[in-house]
Amino acid sequence: MPGQMILQIWDVQHGACTMLTHESENGEQGRLAMIDSGDNGLTGWKPSTYIKRQLRRNVLDYLFITNADLDHISDLNNLWREGISVSSFYRNCSVSPEVLRIIKEANGELTDDIERYLALHNDYVYPLDAPFDQNMGGITATTFFNPYPRFYDTNNLSLVVFFEFGPFKILFPGDLEEDGWLAMLEQPAFRDRLADTTVLVASHHGRTNGYCQRIFDYFEPQVVVISDKSIVHTTQKPQYQYAAADNGVLVSNTTRRRRCLTTRKDGWILFKVSETGEYTVTTEYDG
């Protein structure tokens, strides 16, 4: 469908939140999807507030939660407090809410956001009224996950999502660690989908334990995006930029070419993608 995909990766420190929609040629935006619901504890920015007050929407059409840890769902319960209706919910459905509760209890307090996440597993068990691929203006989503009980940690049970618009493809792998990546590569369908991926959102916020060299046997991203806070640990020093294409991408507001973009330096990161796969990148700061 003519128009463009609008995808914005928000700066939520050590967390994750992205919003995605299709914009028609006349500037009208369609249904809204969100990948993870982290918020920024330093600035006070929250996706729930942004959707309600800036976008003036009462409905979030598609919610993808890639990881069950709090940094991916820290503003989840506030969607309901703001009166926002969530129409569709995507997660790793191989894990029951009962098992997830045991996993989360073993790792700390069950916050309101985690309780909401667990409740959603019971609430969203019906066929979708408006399937994503048929209602996002030509944008498609393909999901993969490792099954429980092969893995029993939240990182390697991440939901992995590819979003595509024309030849453009962006990969959100949650917090997969190397063992999880290697297990994912055992799936022929995953290996096929991995080919020609344009943008990689770094697993586990660019931490070294989220890096897997083997995946780059199947593709060379044009740019890698890392969503994370300022560097305070050696494990945050990214290896991902070395796997990105030599030329990187041109950032429109700085006119510089970049192989790795980070929310810690660039703030929010906005992709506007045409149906032909051509795209522009704009950042909040100059990096």
LUMKE-511394 format. One record per residue (C-alpha): residue in three letters; chain; y, x, z. Coordinates in steps of 0.5 Angstrom, whole numbers, plus 500, padded with zeros to 3 digits. Each point is the difference from the previous one (the first is absolute). Layout:
aa/ch/Y/X/Z
ALA/A/Y/X/Z
...
***
This chain:
aa/ch/Y/X/Z
MET/A/500/500/500
PRO/A/507/503/498
GLY/A/504/502/506
GLN/A/499/505/505
MET/A/496/502/507
ILE/A/504/501/506
LEU/A/497/505/505
GLN/A/504/502/506
ILE/A/496/505/505
TRP/A/504/499/507
ASP/A/502/506/505
VAL/A/496/498/506
GLN/A/499/507/503
HIS/A/493/501/501
GLY/A/498/493/497
ALA/A/499/496/494
CYS/A/504/495/497
THR/A/501/498/492
MET/A/502/494/497
LEU/A/498/498/493
THR/A/503/494/495
HIS/A/500/499/492
GLU/A/507/499/498
SER/A/501/496/493
GLU/A/505/502/495
ASN/A/505/495/503
GLY/A/500/504/506
GLU/A/496/494/504
GLN/A/495/503/505
GLY/A/493/497/501
ARG/A/495/500/505
LEU/A/501/505/506
ALA/A/494/505/502
MET/A/500/505/505
ILE/A/496/506/502
ASP/A/499/501/507
SER/A/506/498/505
GLY/A/502/506/504
ASP/A/507/500/503
ASN/A/505/505/501
GLY/A/501/501/508
LEU/A/506/505/499
THR/A/504/496/496
GLY/A/498/493/502
TRP/A/498/498/492
LYS/A/494/495/500
PRO/A/497/497/494
SER/A/500/493/504
THR/A/507/500/500
TYR/A/502/503/493
ILE/A/495/494/497
LYS/A/503/495/504
ARG/A/508/502/500
GLN/A/501/504/494
LEU/A/495/497/495
ARG/A/501/493/503
ARG/A/492/499/499
ASN/A/496/496/505
VAL/A/494/502/496
LEU/A/496/506/500
ASP/A/495/499/494
TYR/A/495/506/501
LEU/A/499/504/505
PHE/A/496/507/500
ILE/A/498/503/506
THR/A/497/507/498
ASN/A/499/502/508
ALA/A/499/497/506
ASP/A/504/505/504
LEU/A/507/498/503
ASP/A/504/504/496
HIS/A/498/496/494
ILE/A/501/493/504
SER/A/505/501/505
ASP/A/504/494/497
LEU/A/495/496/498
ASN/A/500/495/506
ASN/A/508/499/499
LEU/A/498/497/493
TRP/A/498/494/503
ARG/A/506/500/506
GLU/A/505/500/494
GLY/A/496/494/497
ILE/A/498/504/494
SER/A/493/497/497
VAL/A/495/505/497
SER/A/496/496/494
SER/A/495/506/499
PHE/A/497/506/504
TYR/A/496/506/498
ARG/A/496/504/504
ASN/A/494/504/501
CYS/A/495/494/500
SER/A/494/504/502
VAL/A/502/500/507
SER/A/500/494/505
PRO/A/505/499/504
GLU/A/496/500/506
VAL/A/498/508/498
LEU/A/507/501/499
ARG/A/502/498/507
ILE/A/495/505/503
ILE/A/503/505/495
LYS/A/507/499/502
GLU/A/498/499/508
ALA/A/497/507/500
ASN/A/506/503/497
GLY/A/505/496/505
GLU/A/504/494/501
LEU/A/500/494/496
THR/A/507/498/498
ASP/A/502/494/498
ASP/A/500/503/493
ILE/A/493/502/500
GLU/A/498/493/503
ARG/A/504/497/494
TYR/A/496/504/495
LEU/A/493/499/503
ALA/A/502/492/500
LEU/A/501/501/493
HIS/A/493/502/498
ASN/A/498/493/503
ASP/A/506/496/497
TYR/A/500/502/493
VAL/A/492/499/497
TYR/A/502/495/495
PRO/A/501/501/492
LEU/A/507/502/498
ASP/A/504/494/497
ALA/A/504/505/496
PRO/A/496/506/498
PHE/A/504/506/500
ASP/A/498/503/493
GLN/A/502/493/497
ASN/A/507/499/504
MET/A/504/507/500
GLY/A/502/500/493
GLY/A/495/505/497
ILE/A/500/504/506
THR/A/492/501/503
ALA/A/497/502/506
THR/A/493/503/501
THR/A/497/502/507
PHE/A/495/504/502
PHE/A/497/502/507
ASN/A/495/504/504
PRO/A/495/495/503
TYR/A/498/499/508
PRO/A/496/503/503
ARG/A/500/506/495
PHE/A/507/502/503
TYR/A/502/497/507
ASP/A/507/503/501
THR/A/506/496/497
ASN/A/502/506/495
ASN/A/494/500/496
LEU/A/500/493/500
SER/A/507/499/497
LEU/A/501/495/494
VAL/A/501/504/494
VAL/A/505/497/495
PHE/A/502/501/493
PHE/A/506/496/497
GLU/A/501/501/492
PHE/A/505/497/496
GLY/A/499/502/492
PRO/A/497/507/500
PHE/A/504/502/507
LYS/A/495/500/506
ILE/A/502/502/507
LEU/A/494/501/506
PHE/A/501/498/507
PRO/A/494/503/504
GLY/A/502/498/507
ASP/A/498/506/505
LEU/A/493/502/496
GLU/A/498/507/503
GLU/A/496/505/495
ASP/A/493/497/502
GLY/A/503/493/498
TRP/A/502/503/494
LEU/A/494/503/498
ALA/A/496/493/502
MET/A/505/497/495
LEU/A/499/504/494
GLU/A/492/498/501
GLN/A/503/494/497
PRO/A/500/500/492
ALA/A/505/494/500
PHE/A/505/504/504
ARG/A/499/507/496
ASP/A/502/496/494
ARG/A/506/496/503
LEU/A/502/507/503
ALA/A/501/503/493
ASP/A/507/500/497
THR/A/503/498/507
THR/A/508/501/499
VAL/A/502/500/508
LEU/A/496/502/506
VAL/A/502/498/507
ALA/A/498/505/504
SER/A/494/498/505
HIS/A/501/501/507
HIS/A/508/501/499
GLY/A/498/507/497
ARG/A/496/502/506
THR/A/496/506/498
ASN/A/494/496/502
GLY/A/501/495/495
TYR/A/500/505/494
CYS/A/494/500/496
GLN/A/500/505/494
ARG/A/494/497/496
ILE/A/505/494/498
PHE/A/504/504/496
ASP/A/494/501/495
TYR/A/501/493/498
PHE/A/508/500/499
GLU/A/506/504/501
PRO/A/506/495/503
GLN/A/507/501/497
VAL/A/502/500/507
VAL/A/498/499/507
VAL/A/503/496/505
ILE/A/500/501/508
SER/A/502/495/505
ASP/A/501/504/507
LYS/A/505/502/505
SER/A/503/507/501
ILE/A/495/506/500
VAL/A/498/501/507
HIS/A/493/502/499
THR/A/497/505/496
THR/A/495/495/497
GLN/A/506/496/497
LYS/A/502/506/495
PRO/A/497/497/493
GLN/A/495/503/495
TYR/A/501/494/496
GLN/A/506/503/496
TYR/A/496/505/497
ALA/A/495/495/496
ALA/A/506/496/497
ALA/A/502/501/493
ASP/A/504/507/499
ASN/A/506/496/497
GLY/A/500/495/505
VAL/A/505/494/499
LEU/A/507/499/500
VAL/A/504/497/505
SER/A/505/496/497
ASN/A/505/500/506
THR/A/500/508/501
THR/A/498/502/492
ARG/A/495/505/503
ARG/A/492/500/499
ARG/A/496/499/506
ARG/A/492/501/501
CYS/A/500/497/507
LEU/A/504/495/503
THR/A/501/498/507
THR/A/503/495/504
ARG/A/502/505/505
LYS/A/505/503/495
ASP/A/501/495/495
GLY/A/500/494/504
TRP/A/497/494/497
ILE/A/497/501/493
LEU/A/501/495/494
PHE/A/496/499/494
LYS/A/502/496/494
VAL/A/495/500/495
SER/A/500/496/493
GLU/A/494/497/496
THR/A/499/506/496
GLY/A/499/505/506
GLU/A/507/503/500
TYR/A/503/500/507
THR/A/506/503/504
VAL/A/500/502/507
THR/A/506/500/505
THR/A/500/502/507
GLU/A/505/498/506
TYR/A/502/507/501
ASP/A/501/507/496
GLY/A/493/503/503
***
